[in-house]
Amino acid sequence: MNIGGLFRGMMGDVQASEPKSLELKTGQVVRGVVLQVLPEQEALMNIGGVQVRAKLETPLKQGQSTMLQVQPESANGQVNLKPLESSGGVQIADSSLPDVIKSLAISDTPANRQLVQALHQAGIALTKENVQAFVQLAGQMPASIPLEDWLPAGIVAIQKGVPLTPEAVLSVKQAIQGQPIHETLTRLEDAIERELGGGKPMTPDSRALLEGVKALVQQVRAASAQLLAQAEVETPLGTNAGAGAQSGVAAMAAGASGSAGAGAQASVAATAAGASGSAGAGAQASGAAGASGSAGAGAQASVAATAAGASGAREQERRRA
């Protein structure tokens, strides 16, 4: 049930119909049941055993119920109540968590409590669909990665419309928390230049292959710079532009399967390797990078794999010599 903003600054419009007090604390979650629908979008509701008259922004039918969270007092001292699904940003009171957990049809465990609080404070609607998707994801994530390490990336993923799969979330995590891809590419290019200019014996094929890898690295770095610049421009005001740009790149690279970007780079790397006569080593290594499912690191891995293929071909030539 989509009820939008149910209450509009309530306590000024709330009148108790019987002499019973209603104590509400910030963060507390209560269930409101419509007892009677009144004219002018008003309703008589039962909240915590007390009948109150409330002004509704979205019509409700008699007998309908919804969970409401108490918001911080306004400047004029009024207490506001909002539907739990749209009241993100306010921590849920510990005393209310058992009821919230039960309404979401998940187990009441410390991990699920931490999950619900984090999603709520991040502004993710606490629907059964959203919360159960994260609970399922938690069961699929590697046991070596704690919840607090991957959950921020999962929140970014759902905000960007990226599927909640372990591969996609780890890609976003790499983009947010890992080393920026352009720095890795720069170091790789420097290493190739040192190899080319080091004066070591090198066959024409090996030199041509390293030159091809260097050109590929430069192309990938230029493309990533354009995507990052575009993401920076599109980042809304008030957000972390750096993290938003990198997560945006990860979201675009992850695509529907979480590994499209890596696959594309892998095929380019394999093509470059094939053109130089070492398709076996280069294609196998870059294919492994594409299968890793990490879009954030896929481009880096595929380029590095091509370099590995070049090194392997050069080593074989040295042995034959």
C-alpha positions as CSV (number, residue, x, y, z in Angstrom):
1,M,0.0,0.0,0.0
2,N,1.5,3.3,-1.1
3,I,0.3,5.9,1.4
4,G,2.9,8.6,0.7
5,G,3.1,11.2,3.5
6,L,0.3,10.1,5.7
7,F,0.4,12.8,8.4
8,R,1.2,16.5,8.0
9,G,2.5,17.7,11.3
10,M,0.2,15.9,13.5
11,M,-0.1,16.8,17.1
12,G,-1.5,20.2,16.4
13,D,-4.4,18.5,14.6
14,V,-4.7,15.5,17.0
15,Q,-7.4,15.6,19.7
16,A,-7.8,12.7,22.1
17,S,-11.4,11.5,22.3
18,E,-10.9,10.0,25.8
19,P,-8.8,11.0,28.8
20,K,-5.9,8.7,28.1
21,S,-2.4,10.0,27.5
22,L,-0.3,9.1,24.5
23,E,3.4,9.2,25.1
24,L,5.5,9.4,21.9
25,K,9.3,9.5,21.7
26,T,11.4,10.3,18.7
27,G,12.2,7.2,16.7
28,Q,9.3,5.2,18.2
29,V,7.2,3.2,15.7
30,V,3.5,2.8,16.4
31,R,0.7,1.2,14.5
32,G,-2.2,3.3,13.5
33,V,-5.6,1.8,12.6
34,V,-8.4,3.7,10.9
35,L,-11.5,3.4,13.0
36,Q,-13.7,5.8,11.0
37,V,-13.3,7.9,7.9
38,L,-14.4,11.5,8.4
39,P,-15.0,14.3,5.9
40,E,-12.2,16.6,4.5
41,Q,-9.6,13.8,4.5
42,E,-9.8,13.3,8.3
43,A,-10.0,10.1,10.1
44,L,-10.5,8.8,13.6
45,M,-7.6,6.5,14.3
46,N,-6.4,4.2,17.1
47,I,-2.7,4.8,17.8
48,G,-1.2,3.0,20.7
49,G,-4.7,2.3,22.3
50,V,-5.6,6.0,22.1
51,Q,-8.3,7.3,19.7
52,V,-7.1,10.4,17.9
53,R,-8.5,12.6,15.1
54,A,-5.9,13.1,12.4
55,K,-5.7,14.9,9.1
56,L,-4.7,12.5,6.3
57,E,-2.8,13.4,3.1
58,T,-3.6,10.1,1.4
59,P,-7.0,8.6,1.9
60,L,-7.3,5.3,3.9
61,K,-10.2,3.0,4.2
62,Q,-11.8,2.0,7.5
63,G,-10.0,-0.9,9.0
64,Q,-6.7,-0.2,7.2
65,S,-3.5,0.1,9.3
66,T,0.0,1.4,8.8
67,M,3.1,1.7,10.8
68,L,4.1,5.3,11.8
69,Q,7.4,6.6,13.1
70,V,7.6,9.6,15.5
71,Q,9.7,12.3,14.0
72,P,11.8,15.0,15.9
73,E,9.7,17.8,17.3
74,S,9.2,20.8,15.0
75,A,10.2,24.4,15.9
76,N,6.7,25.1,17.3
77,G,6.8,22.0,19.5
78,Q,4.5,19.8,17.4
79,V,5.2,16.1,17.2
80,N,5.1,14.7,13.7
81,L,4.3,11.1,12.6
82,K,5.2,9.7,9.2
83,P,4.7,6.3,7.6
84,L,7.7,4.1,8.4
85,E,8.3,3.5,4.7
86,S,8.9,7.2,4.0
87,S,10.4,8.4,7.3
88,G,14.0,7.5,6.5
89,G,16.8,9.2,8.3
90,V,15.5,8.8,11.8
91,Q,16.9,5.8,13.8
92,I,14.3,3.4,14.8
93,A,13.9,3.1,18.6
94,D,15.3,-0.2,19.9
95,S,11.9,-0.9,21.7
96,S,10.2,-0.7,18.3
97,L,12.6,-2.9,16.3
98,P,10.9,-6.3,17.2
99,D,7.6,-5.1,15.8
100,V,9.3,-3.7,12.7
101,I,11.2,-6.9,12.1
102,K,8.1,-9.0,12.5
103,S,6.2,-6.8,10.0
104,L,9.0,-7.4,7.4
105,A,8.7,-11.2,7.8
106,I,12.4,-11.7,8.6
107,S,14.2,-13.3,11.5
108,D,14.9,-11.1,14.5
109,T,18.7,-11.4,14.6
110,P,21.4,-8.8,15.4
111,A,22.5,-8.8,11.7
112,N,19.0,-8.2,10.5
113,R,18.5,-5.4,13.1
114,Q,21.7,-3.8,11.8
115,L,20.5,-4.2,8.3
116,V,17.1,-2.6,8.9
117,Q,18.6,0.4,10.7
118,A,21.1,1.0,8.0
119,L,18.6,0.8,5.2
120,H,16.2,3.0,7.0
121,Q,18.7,5.7,7.8
122,A,19.9,5.6,4.2
123,G,16.4,6.4,3.0
124,I,15.7,3.0,1.5
125,A,12.0,2.2,1.8
126,L,11.4,-0.5,4.4
127,T,9.2,-2.7,2.2
128,K,9.2,-6.5,2.4
129,E,10.6,-6.7,-1.1
130,N,13.6,-4.4,-0.4
131,V,14.5,-5.8,3.0
132,Q,14.2,-9.4,2.0
133,A,16.3,-8.8,-1.1
134,F,19.1,-7.6,1.2
135,V,18.6,-10.5,3.6
136,Q,19.0,-12.9,0.6
137,L,22.0,-11.0,-0.6
138,A,23.6,-11.3,2.9
139,G,23.3,-15.1,2.6
140,Q,25.1,-15.1,-0.7
141,M,28.0,-12.8,0.1
142,P,31.4,-14.3,1.0
143,A,31.6,-15.1,4.7
144,S,35.0,-13.3,4.8
145,I,33.3,-9.9,4.1
146,P,31.4,-8.5,7.1
147,L,28.0,-6.9,6.6
148,E,29.3,-3.4,7.5
149,D,31.9,-3.7,4.7
150,W,29.5,-4.5,1.8
151,L,26.3,-2.9,2.9
152,P,27.1,0.7,1.9
153,A,27.9,-0.6,-1.6
154,G,24.6,-2.5,-1.6
155,I,22.7,0.7,-0.7
156,V,24.5,2.5,-3.6
157,A,23.6,-0.4,-5.9
158,I,19.9,-0.3,-5.2
159,Q,19.9,3.5,-5.5
160,K,21.6,3.2,-8.9
161,G,19.2,0.5,-10.1
162,V,22.0,-2.2,-10.1
163,P,20.8,-5.7,-9.4
164,L,21.5,-6.9,-5.9
165,T,23.9,-9.7,-6.8
166,P,27.2,-10.4,-5.0
167,E,29.1,-9.7,-8.2
168,A,27.4,-6.4,-8.8
169,V,27.7,-5.2,-5.2
170,L,31.3,-6.2,-5.0
171,S,31.9,-4.2,-8.2
172,V,30.3,-1.1,-6.6
173,K,32.4,-1.8,-3.5
174,Q,35.5,-1.8,-5.5
175,A,34.6,1.4,-7.2
176,I,33.8,3.2,-4.0
177,Q,36.5,1.8,-1.6
178,G,39.1,0.4,-4.0
179,Q,42.0,2.1,-5.7
180,P,40.8,4.3,-8.6
181,I,41.1,2.6,-11.9
182,H,43.0,5.5,-13.5
183,E,45.8,5.2,-10.9
184,T,46.1,1.4,-11.6
185,L,46.2,2.0,-15.3
186,T,48.8,4.7,-15.0
187,R,51.1,2.4,-13.0
188,L,50.6,-0.3,-15.5
189,E,51.5,2.0,-18.4
190,D,54.6,3.1,-16.5
191,A,55.7,-0.5,-16.0
192,I,55.3,-1.2,-19.7
193,E,57.3,1.9,-20.7
194,R,60.1,0.7,-18.3
195,E,60.1,-2.7,-19.9
196,L,60.2,-1.2,-23.4
197,G,63.0,1.2,-22.6
198,G,65.0,-1.1,-20.3
199,G,67.4,-2.3,-22.9
200,K,66.6,-6.0,-22.4
201,P,66.7,-8.3,-25.4
202,M,63.3,-8.4,-27.0
203,T,62.0,-9.9,-30.2
204,P,60.0,-7.8,-32.6
205,D,56.8,-9.7,-31.8
206,S,57.2,-9.1,-28.1
207,R,57.9,-5.4,-28.6
208,A,54.9,-5.1,-30.9
209,L,52.7,-6.8,-28.3
210,L,53.8,-4.5,-25.5
211,E,53.2,-1.5,-27.7
212,G,49.7,-2.8,-28.4
213,V,49.1,-3.3,-24.6
214,K,50.3,0.2,-24.0
215,A,47.9,1.6,-26.5
216,L,45.0,-0.4,-25.0
217,V,45.8,0.9,-21.5
218,Q,45.8,4.5,-22.8
219,Q,42.4,3.9,-24.5
220,V,40.9,2.4,-21.3
221,R,42.2,5.2,-19.2
222,A,40.8,7.9,-21.6
223,A,37.4,6.2,-21.6
224,S,37.3,5.9,-17.8
225,A,38.3,9.6,-17.4
226,Q,35.3,10.6,-19.6
227,L,32.9,8.4,-17.7
228,L,34.1,9.8,-14.3
229,A,33.8,13.4,-15.6
230,Q,30.3,12.7,-16.8
231,A,29.3,11.2,-13.5
232,E,30.8,14.1,-11.6
233,V,28.6,16.5,-13.6
234,E,25.5,14.4,-13.1
235,T,26.0,14.0,-9.3
236,P,23.2,15.8,-7.5
237,L,24.1,18.7,-5.1
238,G,24.7,17.7,-1.6
239,T,26.1,14.3,-2.4
240,N,29.7,13.0,-2.3
241,A,30.8,13.7,-5.8
242,G,33.9,11.5,-5.8
243,A,32.0,8.4,-4.5
244,G,29.0,9.2,-6.7
245,A,31.2,9.3,-9.8
246,Q,33.0,6.1,-9.1
247,S,29.8,4.3,-8.1
248,G,28.2,5.6,-11.2
249,V,31.0,4.1,-13.3
250,A,30.6,0.8,-11.5
251,A,26.8,0.9,-12.0
252,M,27.3,1.4,-15.8
253,A,29.9,-1.2,-16.0
254,A,28.0,-3.8,-13.9
255,G,24.9,-3.6,-16.2
256,A,22.3,-6.2,-15.8
257,S,24.7,-9.1,-15.0
258,G,27.4,-7.3,-13.1
259,S,30.2,-8.3,-15.5
260,A,29.4,-6.7,-18.9
261,G,32.2,-4.2,-18.6
262,A,34.8,-6.8,-17.7
263,G,33.7,-9.0,-20.6
264,A,34.0,-6.2,-23.1
265,Q,37.5,-5.4,-21.9
266,A,38.4,-9.1,-21.9
267,S,37.5,-9.4,-25.6
268,V,39.5,-6.4,-26.5
269,A,42.5,-7.8,-24.6
270,A,42.1,-11.1,-26.3
271,T,42.0,-9.5,-29.7
272,A,45.2,-7.5,-29.0
273,A,46.9,-10.7,-27.9
274,G,45.7,-12.6,-31.0
275,A,47.0,-9.9,-33.3
276,S,50.5,-10.4,-32.0
277,G,50.7,-14.2,-32.2
278,S,50.1,-15.0,-28.5
279,A,46.3,-15.4,-28.4
280,G,46.6,-18.5,-26.3
281,A,48.1,-17.0,-23.1
282,G,46.5,-13.6,-23.5
283,A,42.9,-14.8,-24.3
284,Q,42.9,-17.3,-21.4
285,A,44.1,-14.8,-18.9
286,S,41.8,-12.0,-20.0
287,G,38.9,-14.5,-20.1
288,A,39.5,-15.3,-16.5
289,A,39.3,-11.7,-15.7
290,G,36.0,-11.3,-17.5
291,A,34.6,-14.3,-15.6
292,S,35.5,-12.8,-12.2
293,G,32.2,-10.8,-12.2
294,S,33.9,-7.7,-10.8
295,A,33.1,-4.9,-13.3
296,G,35.0,-2.3,-11.3
297,A,38.2,-4.3,-11.4
298,G,37.4,-6.1,-14.7
299,A,39.0,-3.6,-17.0
300,Q,42.1,-3.4,-14.8
301,A,42.3,-7.2,-14.7
302,S,41.9,-7.7,-18.4
303,V,44.6,-5.2,-19.3
304,A,46.9,-6.8,-16.7
305,A,46.0,-10.2,-18.1
306,T,47.1,-9.0,-21.6
307,A,50.4,-7.8,-20.1
308,A,50.8,-11.1,-18.4
309,G,50.2,-12.8,-21.8
310,A,52.9,-10.6,-23.3
311,S,55.3,-11.5,-20.5
312,G,54.6,-15.2,-21.0
313,A,55.2,-15.0,-24.7
314,R,58.5,-13.2,-24.2
315,E,59.6,-15.8,-21.7
316,Q,58.9,-18.6,-24.1
317,E,60.9,-16.9,-26.8
318,R,63.8,-16.5,-24.4
319,R,63.7,-20.2,-23.6
320,R,63.6,-21.2,-27.3
321,A,66.6,-18.9,-27.8
